[in-house]
Amino acid sequence: MDNSMKIKNLVGQRFKERPADCVMDSHALMVRGGYMKYVGNGIFSEFPILRRITTKIENIIREEMNAIDGQEVLFPVVMPADLWEESGRYESIGDELVRFEDRNHSKLVLGMTHEEAAVQLVREYGQSYQQYPFMIYQIQRKFRDEARPRAGMIRVREFTMKDAYSFHTSQEDLEVYYQKCYDAYNRIFQRAGVPEVVTVASDSGMMGGSVSHEYMLLNEVGEDSIVLCDACDYRANMEAAENIVENSSSGNPESLECVETPGCKTIEDVCAFLKSDVIASCKAVVYQKNADDTYVVAFVRGDYEVNETKLRNLVGEEIHPAEITADAPLVAGYIGPYQISDQVIYYVDLSLRGIDSLVAGANKEGYHYTGLNLERDLKNVTYVDIAKVKEGNICPCCGKPAITIKRGIEVGNIFQLGTKYTKAMKMQYVDQEGNKHYPIMGCYGIGVGRLAASICEAKHDDYGPIWPISIAPWEVHLCCLRPDDEETKKLADDFYEKLQSNKVEVIYDDREGIRPGEMFADADLLGVPIRVVVSPRNLKENKIEITTRDKSVKTSVALSEGLQYILDLKETMYRELEK
């Protein structure tokens, strides 16, 4: 990477005003600072500043992937649809996958992920057990037709991602390599300056597989809910977190009674009307299968919400919120598990287990049941986990009521895919005895642009980003105040050359006619970790001013000692990242 740049030649503009359409600070600062430019909904171009940052992130990732024997490849952005038909995902994935035809009416897709391409690439190579294990990875542009792009680079439609795919002959071998990737990811985030990233158990979603983890940067503006235990190390994404509820039994259930509840269609209305506690009520949330519109009803305790990911996994196919029509076998607002229509599928959440007497819909307009006892009144009731975890719930790891919920931004994920793709795409190898098997796969992803934006979100002040030195666009920002002063300009130019000759990445601001306040405001927006100011006032004492962007250092150093001071400070900053 070119070490030098003069800010007057830097492509891109910086400005004071916060853009009105930028909700998150990282988005606003990166637009104001000339990092990126809006092109279309969820699509951005990168100016040189951001490209320098993302290139450094890519290089860190590349070094760590190579260190665990990864081999870099490159998959196409456009793929024939038949690859995705082989895996079964051409039909199963929704509108996020862009499908189109070329001039010959051949069906194509835009790559939003590359499991199919990975298997297709090594299907012939991996025909013997002697080739295993191996891992291939790429750093590539992808397109996902995201329904709600937001927050600048954090949720986009077109993005750069590192995705890696490992292939193994046994589950044990996959688990050993999975741990290597787990550790490598921790090193990547540490080297990128965000060691506070945490791993959480997650749901595999459309990727498939039995074991998966997400890497979350805890931040209050994150859109993911992270379930943590204050008493132990338990961490999970809300979608995958196990919900444990203990209900106390009175041992004296009431008799079942159907009572009139006119106009009471919500849990709140019913409980207010009957003067009952919401935790003794049964709430019905209705969905339909995408494939055939079959009704699916989820019953949870009145104070809980349905976890749609858990429910979708139970159903085994895509679902959507229901539209209850006049001819539906359900009565909107009065749905309950007792004598529910056999035309619907229903699930009863664990949060309802052990409650002696429930209030629930009577499946009759204007009526609810009181005294419903599920074990007594339903035939062979089965409880499943389909509710979202709440604050104060019981930890599934240590058993203490110490669950807390925080927000986070997903910056990476890893999956144990198993044989989902190799089996579907008929990739096999021959073992030592001549028997054929399907290779077992792992998958490992990091969003490059999202990581850059997430770091900005976590590390900024009111004036701009505070980039860790390892990914900062430059290591030193040199400001020449009064470049119209001949002595000041000469000393600043000389110092610029010395920094370059010592392999220091430096951005040099020697613009004429720029007030110091404006120069420093631009420097704040660039977020370079070390700032050096050469001015007539400092030079009267034969000194230069050195400050750090995080304000931990602010000092004046003799001009003759300035270079060594900066080199030492730079080394210290890099060393801090390795702790």
C-alpha positions as CSV (number, residue, x, y, z in Angstrom):
1,M,0.0,0.0,0.0
2,D,1.3,3.5,-0.9
3,N,2.4,5.1,2.3
4,S,2.0,8.7,1.3
5,M,-0.8,11.1,0.4
6,K,-1.5,14.8,0.4
7,I,-4.9,15.6,1.6
8,K,-5.3,18.3,-1.2
9,N,-5.0,15.4,-3.7
10,L,-7.4,13.0,-1.8
11,V,-10.5,12.2,-3.8
12,G,-13.6,12.8,-1.8
13,Q,-15.1,15.7,0.2
14,R,-15.6,16.3,3.9
15,F,-18.4,18.5,5.3
16,K,-19.8,19.6,8.7
17,E,-23.5,18.8,8.4
18,R,-24.9,15.5,9.5
19,P,-26.9,14.0,6.6
20,A,-30.6,13.8,7.4
21,D,-31.0,10.2,6.2
22,C,-28.2,8.8,8.4
23,V,-29.6,7.2,11.6
24,M,-26.5,5.5,12.9
25,D,-23.4,7.6,13.8
26,S,-21.0,5.4,11.7
27,H,-23.1,6.0,8.6
28,A,-23.2,9.8,9.2
29,L,-19.5,10.0,10.0
30,M,-18.4,7.9,7.0
31,V,-20.5,10.0,4.6
32,R,-19.3,13.3,6.1
33,G,-15.7,12.1,6.1
34,G,-15.7,11.2,2.4
35,Y,-15.5,7.4,2.9
36,M,-18.4,6.3,0.8
37,K,-21.1,7.5,-1.6
38,Y,-24.7,6.4,-2.0
39,V,-25.4,4.8,-5.4
40,G,-28.7,3.0,-4.8
41,N,-30.8,1.4,-2.1
42,G,-28.2,-0.6,0.0
43,I,-25.5,0.0,-2.6
44,F,-22.4,2.3,-2.0
45,S,-19.2,3.2,-3.7
46,E,-16.0,3.3,-1.6
47,F,-13.8,6.4,-1.7
48,P,-10.0,5.9,-1.2
49,I,-10.2,6.3,2.5
50,L,-12.6,3.5,3.1
51,R,-10.8,1.3,0.5
52,R,-7.6,1.7,2.4
53,I,-9.4,0.5,5.6
54,T,-11.2,-2.4,4.0
55,T,-8.0,-3.5,2.2
56,K,-6.2,-3.6,5.6
57,I,-9.0,-5.7,7.0
58,E,-8.9,-8.0,4.0
59,N,-5.1,-8.4,4.5
60,I,-5.5,-9.3,8.2
61,I,-8.2,-11.9,7.3
62,R,-6.0,-13.3,4.5
63,E,-3.0,-13.7,6.8
64,E,-5.1,-15.5,9.4
65,M,-6.8,-17.8,6.9
66,N,-3.4,-18.6,5.3
67,A,-2.0,-19.4,8.8
68,I,-4.6,-22.2,9.2
69,D,-3.8,-23.7,5.8
70,G,-6.5,-21.9,3.8
71,Q,-6.0,-21.5,0.1
72,E,-7.5,-18.5,-1.6
73,V,-9.8,-19.0,-4.6
74,L,-12.3,-16.8,-6.4
75,F,-15.9,-17.8,-7.3
76,P,-18.1,-16.1,-9.9
77,V,-20.6,-13.5,-8.9
78,V,-23.1,-14.8,-11.5
79,M,-23.9,-18.6,-11.4
80,P,-26.2,-20.8,-13.4
81,A,-29.4,-21.6,-11.6
82,D,-28.8,-25.4,-12.0
83,L,-26.1,-25.3,-9.3
84,W,-28.7,-23.9,-6.9
85,E,-31.3,-26.4,-8.1
86,E,-28.8,-29.2,-7.3
87,S,-28.6,-28.0,-3.7
88,G,-32.4,-27.3,-3.5
89,R,-31.9,-23.7,-2.5
90,Y,-33.1,-22.2,-5.8
91,E,-36.7,-22.7,-4.7
92,S,-36.3,-22.7,-0.9
93,I,-34.6,-19.3,-0.6
94,G,-37.0,-16.3,-0.9
95,D,-36.6,-13.0,-2.7
96,E,-33.2,-12.3,-1.2
97,L,-31.8,-14.4,-4.1
98,V,-31.8,-12.5,-7.4
99,R,-32.9,-14.7,-10.3
100,F,-32.7,-13.7,-13.9
101,E,-32.2,-14.9,-17.5
102,D,-29.5,-14.1,-20.0
103,R,-30.1,-13.4,-23.7
104,N,-30.3,-17.2,-24.4
105,H,-33.0,-17.6,-21.7
106,S,-30.6,-19.5,-19.4
107,K,-31.6,-19.1,-15.8
108,L,-28.9,-17.4,-13.6
109,V,-28.5,-16.1,-10.1
110,L,-26.4,-13.4,-8.4
111,G,-24.2,-14.9,-5.7
112,M,-25.4,-14.1,-2.2
113,T,-23.4,-17.0,-0.8
114,H,-21.1,-19.6,-2.4
115,E,-21.6,-23.1,-0.9
116,E,-22.8,-24.4,-4.2
117,A,-19.8,-22.9,-6.1
118,A,-17.4,-24.2,-3.5
119,V,-18.7,-27.8,-3.9
120,Q,-18.7,-27.5,-7.7
121,L,-15.1,-26.2,-7.7
122,V,-13.6,-29.2,-5.8
123,R,-16.1,-32.0,-6.6
124,E,-13.6,-33.7,-9.0
125,Y,-10.5,-32.8,-7.0
126,G,-11.9,-34.3,-3.7
127,Q,-12.5,-37.9,-5.0
128,S,-9.9,-39.5,-2.8
129,Y,-9.5,-39.5,1.0
130,Q,-5.9,-38.6,0.5
131,Q,-6.9,-35.1,-0.6
132,Y,-8.5,-34.3,2.8
133,P,-8.8,-32.2,4.8
134,F,-8.5,-28.8,2.9
135,M,-10.0,-25.4,3.1
136,I,-10.6,-22.8,0.4
137,Y,-11.6,-19.2,0.9
138,Q,-12.4,-16.1,-1.2
139,I,-12.8,-12.4,-0.6
140,Q,-15.6,-11.4,-3.0
141,R,-18.4,-9.1,-3.8
142,K,-21.9,-10.5,-3.2
143,F,-25.5,-9.3,-3.7
144,R,-28.4,-10.1,-1.4
145,D,-31.7,-8.4,-2.2
146,E,-32.1,-7.3,1.4
147,A,-35.7,-6.1,2.1
148,R,-34.7,-3.3,4.5
149,P,-31.2,-2.0,4.0
150,R,-30.1,0.3,6.8
151,A,-27.3,1.9,8.7
152,G,-24.9,2.6,5.8
153,M,-22.5,-0.3,5.3
154,I,-23.9,-2.4,8.2
155,R,-26.9,-3.7,6.3
156,V,-26.5,-3.4,2.6
157,R,-27.5,-5.3,-0.6
158,E,-24.1,-5.4,-2.3
159,F,-21.2,-6.2,-0.1
160,T,-17.7,-7.7,0.2
161,M,-17.4,-10.8,2.2
162,K,-14.7,-13.4,3.1
163,D,-16.2,-16.8,3.0
164,A,-14.3,-20.0,3.6
165,Y,-15.3,-23.7,3.1
166,S,-13.5,-26.6,4.7
167,F,-13.9,-30.3,3.7
168,H,-13.4,-33.3,6.0
169,T,-13.7,-37.0,6.1
170,S,-15.0,-37.2,9.7
171,Q,-17.0,-35.1,12.2
172,E,-14.1,-35.3,14.6
173,D,-11.8,-33.7,12.0
174,L,-14.3,-31.0,11.3
175,E,-14.6,-30.2,15.0
176,V,-10.8,-29.9,15.3
177,Y,-10.7,-27.5,12.3
178,Y,-13.8,-25.6,13.5
179,Q,-11.9,-24.8,16.7
180,K,-8.9,-23.5,14.6
181,C,-11.2,-21.2,12.7
182,Y,-12.9,-20.1,16.0
183,D,-9.5,-19.1,17.3
184,A,-8.4,-17.5,14.1
185,Y,-11.6,-15.3,14.1
186,N,-10.8,-14.2,17.6
187,R,-7.3,-13.2,16.4
188,I,-8.8,-11.3,13.4
189,F,-11.1,-9.2,15.5
190,Q,-8.3,-8.6,18.0
191,R,-5.9,-7.4,15.3
192,A,-8.6,-5.3,13.8
193,G,-8.9,-3.5,17.1
194,V,-12.2,-4.9,18.5
195,P,-11.2,-7.7,21.0
196,E,-14.5,-7.0,22.7
197,V,-16.3,-9.0,20.0
198,V,-18.0,-12.0,21.6
199,T,-19.1,-15.4,20.2
200,V,-22.6,-16.5,20.6
201,A,-24.4,-19.8,19.8
202,S,-26.7,-19.1,16.8
203,D,-29.3,-20.6,14.5
204,S,-27.9,-21.9,11.2
205,G,-30.9,-20.6,9.2
206,M,-30.8,-21.1,5.5
207,M,-27.2,-22.2,5.7
208,G,-28.1,-25.5,7.4
209,G,-25.9,-27.5,9.7
210,S,-26.2,-28.4,13.4
211,V,-23.6,-26.2,15.1
212,S,-23.0,-22.5,14.4
213,H,-21.6,-19.4,16.1
214,E,-21.9,-15.7,15.4
215,Y,-19.3,-13.1,16.3
216,M,-21.1,-10.1,17.8
217,L,-19.8,-6.6,18.6
218,L,-21.9,-5.6,21.5
219,N,-23.3,-2.2,20.8
220,E,-26.6,-0.6,21.8
221,V,-27.5,0.3,18.2
222,G,-27.1,-3.3,17.0
223,E,-30.1,-4.9,15.5
224,D,-29.5,-8.4,17.0
225,S,-30.5,-9.4,20.5
226,I,-27.8,-11.2,22.4
227,V,-28.8,-13.4,25.4
228,L,-26.1,-13.4,28.1
229,C,-25.8,-14.8,31.6
230,D,-24.5,-12.6,34.4
231,A,-23.5,-15.6,36.4
232,C,-21.6,-17.7,33.8
233,D,-20.2,-17.7,30.3
234,Y,-23.5,-18.5,28.5
235,R,-24.0,-16.5,25.3
236,A,-26.5,-17.0,22.5
237,N,-28.3,-15.2,19.8
238,M,-32.0,-14.6,20.6
239,E,-32.9,-16.9,17.7
240,A,-31.1,-19.8,19.2
241,A,-31.3,-19.1,22.9
242,E,-33.1,-21.8,25.0
243,N,-36.0,-20.5,27.0
244,I,-36.4,-22.1,30.4
245,V,-39.4,-21.2,32.5
246,E,-40.5,-22.6,35.8
247,N,-44.2,-22.1,36.6
248,S,-45.4,-22.8,40.2
249,S,-48.4,-25.1,40.6
250,S,-51.1,-24.5,43.2
251,G,-52.1,-28.2,43.1
252,N,-55.7,-27.2,42.9
253,P,-56.8,-26.6,39.3
254,E,-60.1,-24.9,38.6
255,S,-62.8,-26.5,36.5
256,L,-63.0,-25.6,32.8
257,E,-65.6,-22.9,32.1
258,C,-66.5,-21.1,28.9
259,V,-67.3,-17.5,29.7
260,E,-68.4,-14.6,27.6
261,T,-65.8,-12.0,26.8
262,P,-67.4,-9.5,24.4
263,G,-65.1,-7.4,22.4
264,C,-62.0,-8.8,24.1
265,K,-59.6,-9.8,21.4
266,T,-56.2,-9.2,23.0
267,I,-54.6,-10.7,26.0
268,E,-54.6,-7.3,27.7
269,D,-58.3,-6.9,27.1
270,V,-59.2,-10.4,28.3
271,C,-57.1,-10.2,31.4
272,A,-58.5,-6.8,32.3
273,F,-62.1,-8.0,31.7
274,L,-61.6,-11.2,33.8
275,K,-59.3,-9.5,36.3
276,S,-56.8,-12.3,35.8
277,D,-53.0,-12.3,35.6
278,V,-51.3,-12.2,32.2
279,I,-48.9,-15.0,33.3
280,A,-51.9,-17.3,33.6
281,S,-53.1,-16.7,30.1
282,C,-52.5,-18.5,26.8
283,K,-51.7,-16.2,23.8
284,A,-52.2,-17.4,20.3
285,V,-50.0,-16.1,17.4
286,V,-51.1,-17.3,14.0
287,Y,-48.9,-17.9,10.9
288,Q,-49.4,-19.7,7.5
289,K,-47.1,-21.9,5.5
290,N,-45.7,-20.1,2.4
291,A,-46.2,-23.3,0.3
292,D,-49.9,-24.0,0.9
293,D,-51.2,-21.4,3.4
294,T,-51.9,-24.0,6.0
295,Y,-52.5,-22.3,9.3
296,V,-49.9,-22.7,12.0
297,V,-50.8,-21.5,15.6
298,A,-48.2,-20.9,18.2
299,F,-49.4,-20.8,21.8
300,V,-47.2,-19.0,24.4
301,R,-47.7,-17.6,27.9
302,G,-49.4,-14.2,27.7
303,D,-46.2,-12.3,28.7
304,Y,-44.0,-14.0,26.1
305,E,-43.4,-13.4,22.4
306,V,-43.0,-16.0,19.7
307,N,-39.5,-16.7,18.4
308,E,-40.3,-17.1,14.7
309,T,-36.9,-18.7,13.9
310,K,-37.6,-21.5,16.4
311,L,-41.1,-21.9,15.1
312,R,-39.9,-22.0,11.4
313,N,-37.4,-24.7,12.3
314,L,-40.1,-26.8,13.9
315,V,-42.4,-26.4,10.9
316,G,-39.6,-27.2,8.6
317,E,-40.5,-24.6,6.0
318,E,-41.1,-20.9,5.5
319,I,-44.0,-19.3,7.2
320,H,-45.5,-15.8,7.3
321,P,-48.0,-13.9,9.5
322,A,-51.5,-15.2,8.9
323,E,-54.4,-13.5,7.3
324,I,-57.5,-14.9,9.0
325,T,-60.3,-14.8,6.4
326,A,-64.0,-15.3,7.0
327,D,-63.8,-18.9,5.8
328,A,-60.8,-19.7,8.0
329,P,-61.1,-22.5,10.6
330,L,-60.0,-20.0,13.2
331,V,-61.9,-17.2,15.0
332,A,-59.6,-14.2,15.2
333,G,-59.0,-13.0,18.8
334,Y,-60.6,-16.0,20.4
335,I,-58.2,-18.8,19.4
336,G,-57.2,-21.5,22.0
337,P,-55.7,-25.0,22.1
338,Y,-58.8,-26.7,23.5
339,Q,-61.0,-28.2,20.7
340,I,-59.1,-26.3,18.1
341,S,-59.8,-27.2,14.5
342,D,-58.0,-30.2,13.1
343,Q,-57.4,-28.2,9.9
344,V,-54.6,-26.3,11.6
345,I,-51.2,-27.2,13.0
346,Y,-50.5,-25.9,16.5
347,Y,-47.6,-25.9,18.9
348,V,-47.7,-25.3,22.7
349,D,-44.7,-23.5,24.2
350,L,-42.8,-24.6,27.3
351,S,-43.8,-21.4,29.1
352,L,-47.3,-22.8,29.5
353,R,-46.2,-26.0,31.2
354,G,-47.2,-26.4,34.9
355,I,-49.9,-23.8,35.0
356,D,-53.0,-25.2,36.7
357,S,-55.6,-22.9,35.3
358,L,-55.2,-20.9,32.1
359,V,-57.3,-18.3,30.4
360,A,-57.5,-19.1,26.7
361,G,-59.6,-18.5,23.6
362,A,-62.7,-20.8,23.2
363,N,-62.5,-20.8,19.4
364,K,-65.9,-19.2,19.5
365,E,-66.7,-15.5,18.8
366,G,-66.9,-13.5,22.0
367,Y,-65.9,-16.4,24.4
368,H,-62.8,-17.5,26.4
369,Y,-62.1,-20.5,28.6
370,T,-61.1,-20.1,32.2
371,G,-59.6,-22.9,34.3
372,L,-58.0,-24.6,31.2
373,N,-55.5,-27.2,32.4
374,L,-53.5,-28.4,29.4
375,E,-52.4,-31.8,30.9
376,R,-56.0,-32.5,31.9
377,D,-58.0,-31.1,29.0
378,L,-55.8,-31.8,26.0
379,K,-54.9,-35.2,24.7
380,N,-51.1,-36.0,24.8
381,V,-50.0,-32.3,25.0
382,T,-46.4,-31.9,23.8
383,Y,-44.4,-28.8,24.8
384,V,-41.9,-27.2,22.6
385,D,-39.5,-24.2,22.8
386,I,-40.9,-21.5,20.5
387,A,-40.7,-18.4,22.8
388,K,-38.2,-15.5,23.0
389,V,-36.1,-15.4,26.1
390,K,-36.7,-12.6,28.6
391,E,-34.6,-10.7,31.1
392,G,-34.3,-12.6,34.4
393,N,-35.0,-16.0,32.8
394,I,-33.2,-19.1,34.0
395,C,-29.8,-19.7,32.3
396,P,-29.7,-23.1,30.5
397,C,-26.0,-23.4,31.4
398,C,-25.8,-22.6,35.1
399,G,-29.5,-22.8,36.1
400,K,-29.5,-19.3,37.7
401,P,-32.1,-16.7,37.0
402,A,-29.4,-14.3,35.6
403,I,-30.3,-13.9,31.9
404,T,-29.7,-10.4,30.5
405,I,-30.3,-9.2,26.9
406,K,-28.0,-6.8,25.0
407,R,-27.8,-5.5,21.5
408,G,-25.1,-6.5,19.1
409,I,-23.9,-6.2,15.5
410,E,-23.0,-9.5,13.8
411,V,-19.5,-9.2,12.2
412,G,-18.8,-12.9,11.5
413,N,-20.2,-16.4,11.6
414,I,-19.1,-20.0,11.4
415,F,-21.1,-23.1,10.7
416,Q,-20.7,-26.9,10.8
417,L,-22.6,-27.6,7.6
418,G,-22.2,-31.4,7.7
419,T,-23.1,-33.1,4.4
420,K,-26.0,-30.9,3.4
421,Y,-24.4,-29.6,0.2
422,T,-22.0,-32.5,-0.7
423,K,-24.9,-35.0,-0.5
424,A,-27.3,-32.8,-2.5
425,M,-24.6,-32.1,-5.1
426,K,-23.3,-35.7,-5.2
427,M,-19.8,-35.0,-4.2
428,Q,-18.1,-38.2,-2.9
429,Y,-14.7,-39.5,-2.0
430,V,-13.3,-43.0,-1.8
431,D,-11.8,-44.2,1.5
432,Q,-8.9,-46.6,2.1
433,E,-11.3,-49.6,1.8
434,G,-12.8,-48.4,-1.5
435,N,-16.1,-47.2,0.1
436,K,-17.7,-44.0,-1.0
437,H,-18.6,-41.2,1.5
438,Y,-19.9,-37.6,1.4
439,P,-17.3,-35.1,2.7
440,I,-18.3,-33.1,5.8
441,M,-18.2,-29.3,5.4
442,G,-17.6,-26.2,7.5
443,C,-18.4,-22.6,6.5
444,Y,-16.8,-19.4,7.8
445,G,-17.8,-15.9,6.9
446,I,-16.8,-12.3,7.7
447,G,-18.4,-9.2,6.1
448,V,-15.6,-6.8,5.4
449,G,-17.5,-3.5,4.9
450,R,-19.8,-4.3,7.8
451,L,-16.8,-4.9,10.1
452,A,-15.3,-1.5,9.1
453,A,-18.6,0.2,9.8
454,S,-19.1,-1.7,13.0
455,I,-15.7,-0.6,14.3
456,C,-16.5,3.0,13.4
457,E,-19.8,2.6,15.3
458,A,-18.0,1.2,18.4
459,K,-15.0,3.6,18.3
460,H,-15.9,7.2,17.6
461,D,-16.7,10.5,19.3
462,D,-18.8,13.5,18.3
463,Y,-16.1,14.6,15.8
464,G,-15.3,11.4,13.9
465,P,-14.0,7.8,13.9
466,I,-11.2,6.7,16.2
467,W,-9.6,4.0,14.0
468,P,-7.4,1.3,15.5
469,I,-3.9,1.7,14.0
470,S,-4.0,-1.7,12.3
471,I,-6.9,-0.7,10.0
472,A,-6.6,3.1,10.0
473,P,-6.3,4.6,6.5
474,W,-3.0,6.1,7.6
475,E,-0.9,5.8,10.8
476,V,0.1,9.5,11.0
477,H,-1.8,12.7,10.1
478,L,0.7,15.5,9.5
479,C,-0.8,19.0,9.7
480,C,1.2,22.0,8.5
481,L,-0.3,25.2,10.0
482,R,0.6,28.3,8.0
483,P,2.1,26.6,4.9
484,D,2.6,30.1,3.6
485,D,5.4,30.5,6.2
486,E,8.5,29.3,4.3
487,E,10.3,27.9,7.4
488,T,7.3,26.0,8.7
489,K,6.5,24.6,5.2
490,K,10.1,23.4,4.7
491,L,10.3,21.7,8.1
492,A,6.9,20.1,7.6
493,D,7.9,18.9,4.1
494,D,11.2,17.4,5.5
495,F,9.3,15.6,8.3
496,Y,6.9,14.2,5.7
497,E,9.8,12.7,3.8
498,K,11.4,11.3,6.9
499,L,8.1,9.6,7.9
500,Q,7.8,8.1,4.4
501,S,11.4,6.9,4.4
502,N,10.8,5.2,7.7
503,K,7.8,3.3,6.2
504,V,5.2,5.3,8.2
505,E,1.9,5.6,6.4
506,V,1.2,9.4,6.5
507,I,-1.5,11.7,5.2
508,Y,-0.1,15.3,4.8
509,D,-2.3,18.4,5.1
510,D,-0.4,21.4,3.6
511,R,-3.4,23.2,2.1
512,E,-3.1,26.9,1.9
513,G,-5.9,29.2,3.1
514,I,-7.3,26.6,5.5
515,R,-8.0,27.7,9.0
516,P,-6.5,25.5,11.8
517,G,-10.0,24.6,13.0
518,E,-11.1,23.4,9.6
519,M,-7.9,21.4,9.2
520,F,-8.3,19.7,12.6
521,A,-12.0,19.0,11.9
522,D,-11.0,17.2,8.7
523,A,-8.3,15.3,10.7
524,D,-11.0,14.2,13.2
525,L,-13.2,12.9,10.4
526,L,-10.3,10.8,9.0
527,G,-9.7,9.4,12.5
528,V,-5.9,8.7,12.0
529,P,-4.5,7.5,15.3
530,I,-1.4,9.8,15.5
531,R,-1.6,13.5,14.7
532,V,1.5,15.7,14.2
533,V,1.2,19.5,14.1
534,V,4.0,21.7,12.7
535,S,3.3,25.4,13.4
536,P,5.3,28.6,13.7
537,R,4.4,28.8,17.4
538,N,5.8,25.3,18.1
539,L,8.9,25.9,16.0
540,K,9.8,28.9,18.0
541,E,10.7,26.4,20.8
542,N,12.0,23.9,18.1
543,K,9.2,21.5,18.9
544,I,6.3,19.7,17.2
545,E,3.0,18.8,18.8
546,I,2.0,15.1,18.9
547,T,-1.5,14.0,19.9
548,T,-3.5,10.7,19.5
549,R,-7.0,10.6,18.1
550,D,-8.3,9.0,21.3
551,K,-6.8,11.9,23.3
552,S,-4.6,9.5,25.4
553,V,-1.5,11.4,24.4
554,K,-1.0,15.1,23.9
555,T,2.6,16.4,24.1
556,S,5.2,18.6,22.6
557,V,8.4,16.9,21.5
558,A,11.8,18.4,20.3
559,L,11.9,18.4,16.6
560,S,15.1,16.3,16.6
561,E,13.3,13.6,18.8
562,G,10.0,13.7,17.0
563,L,10.5,10.9,14.5
564,Q,11.7,8.4,17.1
565,Y,8.9,9.4,19.4
566,I,6.4,8.6,16.6
567,L,8.0,5.3,15.7
568,D,7.9,4.3,19.3
569,L,4.3,5.4,19.7
570,K,3.3,3.5,16.6
571,E,5.0,0.3,17.8
572,T,3.3,0.7,21.2
573,M,-0.1,1.0,19.5
574,Y,0.4,-2.2,17.5
575,R,1.7,-4.0,20.5
576,E,-1.4,-3.1,22.5
577,L,-3.5,-4.9,19.8
578,E,-1.6,-8.1,20.4
579,K,-2.4,-8.2,24.2
